[in-house]
Amino acid sequence: HTLWHYGTHHMWHMAVLVLARKIVVTLISVGTVYLGVFVSRVLGVWGNGVNVGLWILSVILVAIVTFLSIYTATAMMIESIHLKDALMKAVAVFRNHILVSIEMALMLFGVELIAMVLITALFVLLAIPVYFLGVITLFTKATMIFKVAIAIAVVLLLIVGLIVVGFITVFEVSAWASLYVRTREGVVKSRILHFFGVK
């Protein structure tokens, strides 16, 4: 097979994987909502505890589906295997490294939070001069300057936002790929277990 055929072949597998994940997550979410409404109607106030349990269960299921889809995609990219084989490897990796997977997800979530804070701070920094230009415009009637300042601020924010999103995407893909390779080599251990002295 040529490189083009190889790429398009796995592209369709990736597309199927992403679509399947979205469908499963949607079904879990919708099913949880409908089941929660049914429980509330049948049990009334007593159904609140059951609904909490249902939401916790749905979050766990969505997390499992997400982890499996990530490991499956990673296995397909790294080992160049088909979707079915990649899914089997993903199940094995996740089953043997549940805590490590959770730790990685929490770390990446922290990175995303930091990125959001940085983008918000940038937005505030850009908004301050624009605000003062707006005040000046009220007195000078120089609306063109204000419009140009807004356009420049929006463009800068979009550029920085795209750069940050691109960096996060590359970082997350690299992090999951590195974790997958380390789990395959058997050199990765849970930091939580290590903290409590469990080998």
PASEBA-1860 file (N, C-alpha, C; in nm, 3 decimals):
! residues 199
1> HTLWHYGT> 0.083/-0.120/0.000/0.000/0.000/0.000/0.086/0.125/0.000 ~ 0.038/0.228/-0.069/0.108/0.355/-0.068/0.081/0.429/0.062 ~ 0.161/0.533/0.087/0.143/0.613/0.207/0.005/0.678/0.209 ~ -0.045/0.716/0.090/-0.177/0.778/0.080/-0.285/0.681/0.124 ~ -0.280/0.557/0.072/-0.380/0.457/0.109/-0.372/0.423/0.257 ~ -0.249/0.416/0.308/-0.232/0.386/0.450/-0.294/0.497/0.536 ~ -0.265/0.622/0.499/-0.319/0.734/0.576/-0.470/0.742/0.572 ~ -0.528/0.728/0.452/-0.673/0.737/0.440/-0.741/0.620/0.510
9> HHMWHMAV> -0.678/0.503/0.507/-0.736/0.385/0.572/-0.750/0.409/0.722 ~ -0.644/0.458/0.786/-0.651/0.484/0.929/-0.731/0.609/0.961 ~ -0.739/0.700/0.864/-0.822/0.818/0.885/-0.968/0.779/0.905 ~ -1.014/0.685/0.823/-1.153/0.640/0.836/-1.173/0.564/0.967 ~ -1.075/0.488/1.008/-1.085/0.420/1.138/-1.092/0.522/1.252 ~ -1.012/0.628/1.242/-1.016/0.733/1.342/-1.152/0.801/1.344 ~ -1.206/0.826/1.225/-1.337/0.890/1.215/-1.445/0.803/1.279 ~ -1.439/0.674/1.252/-1.535/0.580/1.312/-1.521/0.579/1.463
17> LVLARKIV> -1.397/0.582/1.510/-1.370/0.581/1.654/-1.427/0.705/1.721 ~ -1.401/0.821/1.663/-1.453/0.947/1.720/-1.604/0.949/1.718 ~ -1.664/0.906/1.606/-1.809/0.903/1.596/-1.870/0.807/1.698 ~ -1.809/0.690/1.713/-1.859/0.592/1.809/-1.852/0.645/1.951 ~ -1.742/0.715/1.983/-1.729/0.772/2.117/-1.837/0.876/2.143 ~ -1.861/0.963/2.046/-1.963/1.066/2.062/-2.101/1.005/2.079 ~ -2.130/0.899/2.003/-2.261/0.833/2.012/-2.278/0.769/2.149 ~ -2.176/0.697/2.194/-2.184/0.628/2.323/-2.198/0.729/2.437
25> VTLISVGT> -2.119/0.835/2.433/-2.127/0.938/2.538/-2.264/1.004/2.539 ~ -2.317/1.032/2.419/-2.451/1.092/2.409/-2.557/0.999/2.464 ~ -2.549/0.871/2.430/-2.646/0.773/2.480/-2.640/0.763/2.632 ~ -2.519/0.763/2.687/-2.504/0.756/2.833/-2.565/0.880/2.898 ~ -2.538/0.997/2.842/-2.588/1.122/2.899/-2.740/1.129/2.891 ~ -2.793/1.101/2.773/-2.939/1.106/2.755/-3.007/1.000/2.840 ~ -2.950/0.880/2.842/-3.007/0.773/2.924/-3.009/0.807/3.071 ~ -2.903/0.873/3.118/-2.897/0.914/3.258/-3.005/1.015/3.290
33> VYLGVFVS> -3.027/1.111/3.199/-3.130/1.214/3.221/-3.269/1.151/3.227 ~ -3.300/1.067/3.129/-3.434/1.005/3.125/-3.455/0.912/3.244 ~ -3.352/0.837/3.278/-3.363/0.747/3.392/-3.377/0.826/3.522 ~ -3.307/0.939/3.530/-3.319/1.024/3.648/-3.459/1.081/3.663 ~ -3.518/1.124/3.551/-3.657/1.176/3.555/-3.753/1.067/3.597 ~ -3.734/0.947/3.545/-3.821/0.835/3.580/-3.810/0.802/3.729 ~ -3.688/0.799/3.780/-3.666/0.769/3.922/-3.731/0.876/4.010 ~ -3.720/1.003/3.969/-3.778/1.112/4.047/-3.930/1.102/4.051
41> RVLGVWGN> -3.990/1.062/3.940/-4.136/1.049/3.936/-4.184/0.933/4.022 ~ -4.107/0.826/4.022/-4.149/0.707/4.096/-4.120/0.720/4.245 ~ -4.000/0.768/4.279/-3.959/0.772/4.419/-3.974/0.909/4.484 ~ -3.997/1.011/4.405/-4.012/1.144/4.461/-3.882/1.195/4.520 ~ -3.890/1.253/4.640/-3.771/1.308/4.706/-3.668/1.200/4.733 ~ -3.714/1.078/4.761/-3.622/0.968/4.791/-3.537/0.929/4.670 ~ -3.579/0.977/4.554/-3.503/0.943/4.433/-3.378/1.028/4.414 ~ -3.361/1.132/4.498/-3.244/1.219/4.484/-3.113/1.142/4.504
49> GVNVGLWI> -3.111/1.056/4.605/-2.991/0.976/4.629/-2.960/0.884/4.513 ~ -3.068/0.825/4.457/-3.049/0.736/4.341/-2.996/0.815/4.222 ~ -3.047/0.937/4.203/-3.002/1.020/4.091/-2.855/1.058/4.105 ~ -2.813/1.086/4.227/-2.670/1.115/4.250/-2.585/0.995/4.209 ~ -2.630/0.876/4.250/-2.559/0.755/4.211/-2.556/0.736/4.060 ~ -2.668/0.767/3.994/-2.676/0.754/3.848/-2.577/0.849/3.780 ~ -2.569/0.972/3.829/-2.477/1.068/3.768/-2.332/1.028/3.791 ~ -2.302/0.978/3.908/-2.165/0.930/3.935/-2.131/0.815/3.841
57> LSVILVAI> -2.226/0.723/3.826/-2.205/0.609/3.736/-2.187/0.655/3.592 ~ -2.265/0.753/3.549/-2.254/0.803/3.412/-2.119/0.870/3.389 ~ -2.070/0.944/3.489/-1.939/1.009/3.477/-1.829/0.904/3.464 ~ -1.840/0.797/3.543/-1.741/0.689/3.537/-1.744/0.623/3.400 ~ -1.864/0.596/3.349/-1.877/0.532/3.217/-1.822/0.620/3.106 ~ -1.853/0.750/3.112/-1.801/0.842/3.011/-1.648/0.847/3.018 ~ -1.593/0.848/3.139/-1.448/0.849/3.156/-1.385/0.724/3.095 ~ -1.447/0.608/3.121/-1.395/0.482/3.066/-1.397/0.484/2.914
65> VTFLSIYT> -1.509/0.529/2.857/-1.520/0.537/2.711/-1.415/0.632/2.654 ~ -1.393/0.744/2.722/-1.294/0.842/2.676/-1.153/0.784/2.681 ~ -1.120/0.719/2.793/-0.987/0.657/2.806/-0.965/0.552/2.698 ~ -1.064/0.467/2.677/-1.051/0.362/2.577/-1.034/0.419/2.437 ~ -1.108/0.525/2.406/-1.096/0.586/2.273/-0.958/0.649/2.255 ~ -0.906/0.711/2.360/-0.773/0.773/2.352/-0.666/0.666/2.332 ~ -0.671/0.560/2.412/-0.571/0.454/2.399/-0.585/0.380/2.266 ~ -0.708/0.364/2.218/-0.727/0.298/2.088/-0.666/0.380/1.976
73> ATAMMIES> -0.693/0.510/1.977/-0.635/0.598/1.874/-0.483/0.599/1.882 ~ -0.431/0.602/2.005/-0.286/0.602/2.024/-0.224/0.473/1.973 ~ -0.288/0.360/2.003/-0.236/0.230/1.956/-0.237/0.223/1.804 ~ -0.342/0.277/1.742/-0.349/0.276/1.595/-0.237/0.359/1.535 ~ -0.206/0.473/1.597/-0.102/0.560/1.542/0.037/0.504/1.565 ~ 0.062/0.451/1.685/0.197/0.408/1.720/0.230/0.272/1.660 ~ 0.135/0.178/1.670/0.163/0.041/1.628/0.110/0.009/1.489 ~ 0.039/0.103/1.427/-0.013/0.084/1.291/-0.097/-0.043/1.280
81> IHLKDALM> -0.191/-0.059/1.373/-0.277/-0.176/1.373/-0.421/-0.134/1.347 ~ -0.505/-0.231/1.318/-0.645/-0.203/1.286/-0.723/-0.167/1.412 ~ -0.842/-0.117/1.389/-0.926/-0.066/1.497/-0.957/-0.173/1.602 ~ -0.992/-0.292/1.557/-1.028/-0.400/1.649/-0.910/-0.437/1.739 ~ -0.793/-0.455/1.678/-0.674/-0.491/1.755/-0.634/-0.378/1.849 ~ -0.648/-0.255/1.802/-0.613/-0.139/1.884/-0.706/-0.130/2.005 ~ -0.834/-0.160/1.983/-0.929/-0.156/2.094/-0.896/-0.261/2.199 ~ -0.856/-0.380/2.157/-0.818/-0.485/2.251/-0.696/-0.442/2.334
89> KAVAVFRN> -0.598/-0.380/2.267/-0.481/-0.331/2.340/-0.520/-0.218/2.435 ~ -0.613/-0.133/2.392/-0.657/-0.023/2.477/-0.724/-0.075/2.604 ~ -0.805/-0.177/2.590/-0.872/-0.237/2.706/-0.767/-0.293/2.803 ~ -0.667/-0.361/2.748/-0.562/-0.419/2.834/-0.483/-0.311/2.905 ~ -0.446/-0.205/2.833/-0.368/-0.096/2.893/-0.448/-0.028/3.003 ~ -0.574/0.002/2.974/-0.655/0.072/3.073/-0.682/-0.015/3.195 ~ -0.709/-0.142/3.173/-0.737/-0.234/3.284/-0.617/-0.245/3.378 ~ -0.498/-0.243/3.322/-0.378/-0.259/3.403/-0.322/-0.127/3.457
97> HILVSIEM> -0.373/-0.014/3.408/-0.318/0.115/3.449/-0.431/0.217/3.470 ~ -0.530/0.181/3.549/-0.643/0.269/3.573/-0.600/0.397/3.646 ~ -0.526/0.380/3.754/-0.483/0.497/3.833/-0.391/0.588/3.752 ~ -0.303/0.530/3.674/-0.212/0.610/3.591/-0.292/0.691/3.489 ~ -0.394/0.629/3.433/-0.479/0.698/3.335/-0.551/0.816/3.399 ~ -0.603/0.795/3.519/-0.671/0.903/3.591/-0.574/1.015/3.625 ~ -0.454/0.979/3.667/-0.353/1.080/3.699/-0.318/1.163/3.576 ~ -0.304/1.098/3.461/-0.273/1.170/3.338/-0.387/1.264/3.301
105> ALMLFGVE> -0.510/1.217/3.314/-0.627/1.300/3.281/-0.633/1.422/3.371 ~ -0.606/1.403/3.499/-0.609/1.516/3.594/-0.497/1.615/3.563 ~ -0.380/1.565/3.526/-0.269/1.653/3.492/-0.301/1.737/3.369 ~ -0.357/1.673/3.266/-0.392/1.745/3.145/-0.505/1.843/3.170 ~ -0.596/1.806/3.259/-0.703/1.899/3.297/-0.644/2.023/3.364 ~ -0.542/2.003/3.447/-0.474/2.115/3.510/-0.406/2.205/3.408 ~ -0.345/2.143/3.306/-0.280/2.221/3.200/-0.384/2.305/3.126 ~ -0.501/2.246/3.098/-0.607/2.319/3.029/-0.658/2.435/3.115
113> LIAMVLIT> -0.669/2.414/3.246/-0.712/2.521/3.335/-0.612/2.637/3.333 ~ -0.483/2.604/3.337/-0.379/2.707/3.332/-0.388/2.785/3.201 ~ -0.410/2.712/3.092/-0.422/2.777/2.961/-0.543/2.871/2.958 ~ -0.654/2.827/3.016/-0.773/2.911/3.021/-0.747/3.038/3.102 ~ -0.674/3.024/3.212/-0.641/3.140/3.295/-0.554/3.238/3.216 ~ -0.456/3.185/3.143/-0.368/3.270/3.064/-0.445/3.344/2.955 ~ -0.536/3.273/2.887/-0.614/3.337/2.782/-0.706/3.443/2.841 ~ -0.765/3.414/2.957/-0.851/3.512/3.024/-0.772/3.635/3.065
121> ALFVLLAI> -0.650/3.613/3.117/-0.565/3.725/3.156/-0.528/3.810/3.035 ~ -0.500/3.743/2.923/-0.468/3.816/2.800/-0.588/3.898/2.755 ~ -0.707/3.839/2.765/-0.828/3.911/2.727/-0.846/4.037/2.811 ~ -0.820/4.026/2.941/-0.831/4.141/3.031/-0.728/4.248/2.994 ~ -0.603/4.204/2.967/-0.498/4.299/2.932/-0.531/4.373/2.802 ~ -0.590/4.302/2.707/-0.627/4.366/2.582/-0.751/4.454/2.599 ~ -0.838/4.416/2.693/-0.962/4.491/2.711/-0.937/4.626/2.779 ~ -0.833/4.634/2.863/-0.806/4.758/2.937/-0.774/4.875/2.842
129> PVYFLGVI> -0.677/4.861/2.751/-0.651/4.974/2.659/-0.768/5.003/2.567 ~ -0.839/4.899/2.525/-0.957/4.920/2.441/-1.063/4.999/2.515 ~ -1.077/4.970/2.644/-1.175/5.043/2.725/-1.138/5.191/2.733 ~ -1.010/5.219/2.759/-0.967/5.358/2.768/-0.980/5.430/2.634 ~ -0.952/5.358/2.526/-0.973/5.417/2.393/-1.121/5.447/2.370 ~ -1.208/5.359/2.422/-1.351/5.384/2.411/-1.393/5.509/2.485 ~ -1.335/5.530/2.605/-1.364/5.652/2.682/-1.317/5.776/2.608 ~ -1.194/5.764/2.551/-1.140/5.877/2.475/-1.228/5.906/2.354
137> TLFTKATM> -1.278/5.800/2.292/-1.362/5.817/2.173/-1.489/5.894/2.205 ~ -1.541/5.875/2.325/-1.663/5.947/2.365/-1.642/6.098/2.364 ~ -1.519/6.142/2.391/-1.491/6.284/2.398/-1.437/6.340/2.266 ~ -1.365/6.256/2.191/-1.302/6.304/2.068/-1.382/6.269/1.943 ~ -1.478/6.178/1.956/-1.557/6.131/1.842/-1.473/6.059/1.737 ~ -1.354/6.014/1.775/-1.267/5.942/1.682/-1.302/5.793/1.684 ~ -1.416/5.762/1.627/-1.466/5.624/1.631/-1.378/5.527/1.551 ~ -1.311/5.578/1.448/-1.228/5.490/1.366/-1.115/5.429/1.447
145> IFKVAIAI> -1.052/5.510/1.533/-0.943/5.460/1.618/-0.994/5.348/1.709 ~ -1.112/5.368/1.764/-1.171/5.268/1.852/-1.199/5.138/1.778 ~ -1.251/5.149/1.657/-1.281/5.031/1.576/-1.153/4.956/1.539 ~ -1.049/5.030/1.505/-0.921/4.968/1.470/-0.862/4.897/1.592 ~ -0.873/4.961/1.709/-0.820/4.901/1.832/-0.894/4.770/1.864 ~ -1.026/4.770/1.848/-1.104/4.648/1.872/-1.062/4.538/1.775 ~ -1.046/4.574/1.648/-1.007/4.475/1.546/-0.871/4.415/1.578 ~ -0.775/4.500/1.615/-0.641/4.451/1.649/-0.646/4.359/1.771
153> AVVLLLIV> -0.724/4.399/1.874/-0.735/4.319/1.995/-0.796/4.182/1.966 ~ -0.901/4.181/1.882/-0.966/4.055/1.848/-0.872/3.964/1.770 ~ -0.798/4.021/1.674/-0.704/3.942/1.595/-0.594/3.883/1.683 ~ -0.539/3.966/1.771/-0.434/3.918/1.861/-0.486/3.807/1.952 ~ -0.608/3.826/2.003/-0.666/3.725/2.092/-0.689/3.594/2.018 ~ -0.736/3.602/1.893/-0.759/3.481/1.813/-0.626/3.410/1.784 ~ -0.524/3.487/1.748/-0.394/3.427/1.716/-0.335/3.356/1.837 ~ -0.335/3.426/1.950/-0.281/3.366/2.072/-0.364/3.246/2.114
161> GLIVVGFI> -0.497/3.259/2.102/-0.586/3.148/2.138/-0.559/3.025/2.053 ~ -0.542/3.043/1.922/-0.513/2.931/1.833/-0.378/2.868/1.866 ~ -0.279/2.952/1.898/-0.147/2.900/1.933/-0.155/2.817/2.061 ~ -0.227/2.869/2.161/-0.239/2.798/2.288/-0.314/2.667/2.269 ~ -0.425/2.672/2.194/-0.502/2.549/2.169/-0.419/2.446/2.093 ~ -0.344/2.494/1.993/-0.258/2.403/1.919/-0.151/2.341/2.007 ~ -0.091/2.423/2.093/0.012/2.372/2.186/-0.048/2.268/2.279 ~ -0.166/2.296/2.334/-0.230/2.202/2.426/-0.262/2.071/2.355
169> TVFEVSAW> -0.312/2.081/2.232/-0.347/1.961/2.156/-0.224/1.874/2.132 ~ -0.116/1.938/2.086/0.008/1.864/2.062/0.061/1.804/2.191 ~ 0.055/1.883/2.299/0.104/1.836/2.429/0.024/1.716/2.477 ~ -0.110/1.722/2.464/-0.194/1.611/2.511/-0.172/1.485/2.429 ~ -0.163/1.501/2.296/-0.139/1.384/2.211/-0.004/1.322/2.245 ~ 0.099/1.406/2.262/0.232/1.356/2.296/0.233/1.288/2.432 ~ 0.159/1.347/2.528/0.154/1.291/2.663/0.090/1.153/2.663 ~ -0.024/1.139/2.593/-0.091/1.009/2.588/-0.008/0.907/2.512
177> ASLYVRTR> 0.058/0.952/2.405/0.144/0.860/2.328/0.260/0.813/2.413 ~ 0.322/0.906/2.486/0.433/0.869/2.574/0.386/0.772/2.683 ~ 0.268/0.800/2.740/0.216/0.711/2.844/0.188/0.573/2.788 ~ 0.133/0.566/2.667/0.102/0.437/2.606/0.231/0.356/2.585 ~ 0.334/0.423/2.534/0.461/0.353/2.511/0.519/0.304/2.643 ~ 0.512/0.387/2.746/0.567/0.348/2.876/0.488/0.233/2.939 ~ 0.356/0.230/2.919/0.276/0.118/2.972/0.309/-0.010/2.896 ~ 0.333/0.004/2.767/0.368/-0.114/2.687/0.503/-0.169/2.730
185> EGVVKSRI> 0.593/-0.080/2.769/0.726/-0.123/2.813/0.729/-0.161/2.959 ~ 0.618/-0.133/3.030/0.608/-0.170/3.171/0.692/-0.087/3.265 ~ 0.720/0.040/3.226/0.806/0.125/3.310/0.728/0.237/3.378 ~ 0.595/0.235/3.369/0.515/0.341/3.429/0.449/0.290/3.556 ~ 0.449/0.375/3.659/0.386/0.339/3.785/0.301/0.454/3.835 ~ 0.199/0.421/3.910/0.110/0.523/3.965/0.182/0.605/4.072 ~ 0.173/0.736/4.061/0.234/0.823/4.163/0.160/0.813/4.295 ~ 0.028/0.787/4.286/-0.051/0.772/4.409/-0.005/0.650/4.487
193> LHFFGVK> 0.010/0.537/4.415/0.056/0.416/4.482/0.199/0.433/4.534 ~ 0.281/0.504/4.454/0.420/0.528/4.496/0.423/0.614/4.622 ~ 0.331/0.711/4.632/0.325/0.799/4.748/0.293/0.720/4.875 ~ 0.204/0.622/4.860/0.166/0.539/4.976/0.259/0.420/4.996 ~ 0.367/0.414/4.917/0.466/0.310/4.936/0.430/0.176/4.877 ~ 0.332/0.175/4.783/0.290/0.050/4.718/0.372/0.033/4.591 ~ 0.438/-0.077/4.575/0.521/-0.103/4.459/0.441/-0.177/4.352
END
